[in-house]
Amino acid sequence: MGRTSARAKELLRATKRMNAEAAISALPPMQEAVALPVHQRVVVSADGESTSATVFCRRRGRATDVATCAGCEHVAVVPQAEDSEVRCMEDRGVPHKRDASELAMRTPVAEVMQRNVACLRPGASLSSSANPHLADDAVVVVDQLLRPVDGQTLPETAPLSLAIGLLAQKGCTRAIVVGADGAVVGVVSPAEIVGWLAQQLGYER
């Protein structure tokens, strides 16, 4: 009788543990709001200019227009002005110390590239109305499909570590970031990489 009772209690405890583990696994993961920068692309052609605002969506693994973000269930805050950020809810990982090299391999280049880029189509010239504050390395000559005519390119999903290696080995002042269709979505230069590294070290940009 005593053995049966002890065995029954052991089984009961095991069942409770299994139920507790099942309950914990069923809980929604802890989430945090991650700031994703909004990128502005100005397309300049002989007929005029057009502007688009995109965010690199980690869930989709590609650039997504801000209007699409506004209708996403994972977005906590939608930007109201240029040069702002989308706040996207993501699963919070287990806190642990990571060095810069690991972070560079885990961070898509699209999250670090310049916020603004101007694409010049054939026959067009950059006017002051496009963006008077654009740096020279943020202007890209493109064809009719917005693909860069020349220069080093990287896919927007490439890790930042690849961009660092490319700029260092080739001695380039910039790398042109393109989407899955080959169209320009941004530009990354050593200045953005240094700024990103400074943030990892605790400095504000």
C-alpha positions in Angstrom: 0.0 0.0 0.0 2.8 2.3 0.9 4.7 1.5 -2.3 1.6 2.1 -4.4 0.9 5.4 -2.7 4.6 6.5 -3.2 4.4 5.6 -6.9 1.1 7.4 -7.3 2.6 10.5 -5.8 5.6 10.3 -8.0 3.4 10.0 -11.1 1.3 12.9 -9.9 4.4 15.1 -9.5 5.6 14.1 -12.9 2.2 14.9 -14.5 2.2 18.3 -12.8 5.7 19.1 -14.1 4.6 18.1 -17.6 1.5 20.3 -17.3 3.5 23.2 -16.1 6.0 22.9 -18.9 3.2 22.7 -21.5 1.6 25.8 -20.0 4.9 27.7 -20.1 5.5 26.7 -23.8 2.0 27.8 -24.7 2.6 31.3 -23.3 3.4 34.0 -25.9 7.1 34.8 -26.0 8.3 38.0 -24.3 8.5 40.7 -26.9 10.3 44.0 -27.2 9.9 47.0 -29.6 12.8 47.2 -32.0 13.5 50.5 -33.8 13.8 50.1 -37.6 15.0 53.1 -39.5 12.9 54.5 -42.4 14.8 54.9 -45.6 13.9 57.5 -48.2 14.6 56.8 -51.9 14.3 59.7 -54.4 14.1 58.7 -58.0 15.1 61.5 -60.4 14.2 61.2 -64.1 13.8 63.6 -66.9 10.0 63.8 -66.1 10.5 64.8 -62.5 11.0 63.2 -59.1 9.2 60.6 -56.9 9.9 59.5 -53.4 9.3 56.2 -51.6 9.8 55.3 -47.9 10.8 51.8 -46.9 11.8 49.8 -43.9 13.9 46.6 -43.9 11.4 44.1 -42.4 13.2 41.3 -40.5 10.2 39.0 -40.8 10.0 39.3 -44.6 13.7 39.6 -45.1 13.4 42.5 -47.5 12.6 46.2 -47.8 8.9 46.9 -47.3 7.1 50.2 -47.9 6.0 52.1 -44.7 2.3 51.9 -45.8 2.5 48.1 -45.6 4.1 48.4 -42.1 1.2 50.5 -40.9 -1.2 47.5 -41.5 1.1 44.9 -39.9 0.0 43.4 -36.6 3.6 43.4 -35.3 4.1 47.1 -35.6 3.7 49.1 -32.4 4.5 52.6 -33.7 4.2 53.9 -37.3 6.4 56.9 -38.2 4.8 60.3 -38.7 7.7 62.1 -40.3 10.8 61.6 -42.4 14.0 60.3 -40.7 11.9 58.6 -38.1 11.6 54.9 -37.1 9.1 52.1 -37.2 8.8 50.3 -33.9 8.3 46.6 -34.6 7.5 44.0 -31.9 10.0 41.1 -31.9 10.6 38.1 -29.7 13.1 39.0 -27.0 16.1 36.7 -27.0 17.9 35.4 -24.0 20.2 38.2 -22.8 23.9 37.4 -23.4 27.1 39.2 -24.2 27.9 39.3 -27.9 31.0 40.8 -29.5 30.9 43.2 -32.5 32.0 40.5 -35.0 29.0 38.3 -34.1 26.6 41.3 -34.2 28.0 42.3 -37.6 27.3 38.8 -38.9 23.7 38.9 -37.6 22.8 42.4 -38.7 21.5 42.9 -42.3 23.3 45.7 -44.1 19.9 47.2 -44.8 19.6 48.2 -41.2 22.8 50.2 -41.2 22.7 51.8 -44.7 22.1 55.6 -45.1 18.5 56.7 -44.6 18.4 58.6 -47.9 19.5 57.8 -51.4 18.9 59.5 -54.8 18.6 57.4 -58.0 19.4 59.3 -61.2 17.8 57.8 -64.4 19.3 58.3 -67.8 19.0 62.0 -68.9 18.3 63.3 -65.5 20.2 65.6 -63.3 20.0 66.0 -59.5 18.2 69.2 -58.6 18.4 70.9 -55.2 14.8 69.9 -54.7 15.6 66.2 -54.5 17.4 66.6 -51.2 20.0 69.4 -50.7 21.5 67.5 -47.7 22.3 64.3 -49.6 26.0 63.3 -49.5 27.8 62.6 -52.8 28.1 58.9 -52.0 24.3 58.7 -51.6 23.6 59.5 -55.3 23.5 56.5 -57.6 23.2 56.4 -61.4 20.6 53.8 -62.4 18.9 52.4 -65.5 15.2 52.5 -66.2 14.6 49.6 -63.7 16.5 51.4 -60.9 19.4 49.0 -61.2 22.9 50.6 -60.6 24.9 51.3 -63.7 28.2 50.7 -62.0 29.7 50.2 -58.5 30.0 47.5 -55.9 26.7 46.1 -54.9 25.3 44.0 -52.0 21.9 42.4 -51.4 19.9 44.1 -48.7 19.9 40.8 -46.7 23.7 40.5 -46.7 25.3 40.6 -43.3 27.1 43.8 -42.3 30.3 41.8 -41.9 30.3 41.2 -45.7 30.0 45.0 -46.4 32.9 45.6 -44.0 35.0 43.1 -45.8 34.0 44.4 -49.3 34.9 48.0 -48.4 38.1 47.0 -46.8 39.4 44.7 -49.5 38.2 46.7 -52.5 39.1 50.1 -51.0 35.6 51.4 -51.9 34.1 54.5 -50.4 30.6 52.9 -50.5 28.6 49.8 -51.4 25.3 50.1 -53.2 22.5 48.0 -51.5 20.0 46.4 -53.8 16.7 44.5 -53.3 15.7 41.1 -54.6 14.8 42.7 -58.0 18.2 44.3 -58.3 16.8 47.8 -57.7 18.7 50.2 -55.5 17.3 50.5 -52.0 20.3 52.3 -50.3 24.0 52.9 -49.9 26.3 52.0 -47.0 29.7 53.7 -46.4 32.3 53.5 -43.7 30.6 56.4 -41.9 27.5 54.3 -41.3 29.6 51.3 -40.2 31.5 53.5 -37.7 28.2 54.9 -36.4 26.8 51.4 -35.9 29.9 50.3 -34.1 29.8 53.3 -31.8 26.2 52.4 -30.9 27.3 48.9 -29.9 29.9 50.5 -27.7 27.3 52.6 -26.0 27.7 55.9 -27.7 24.8 57.8 -29.1 24.7 58.7 -32.7 
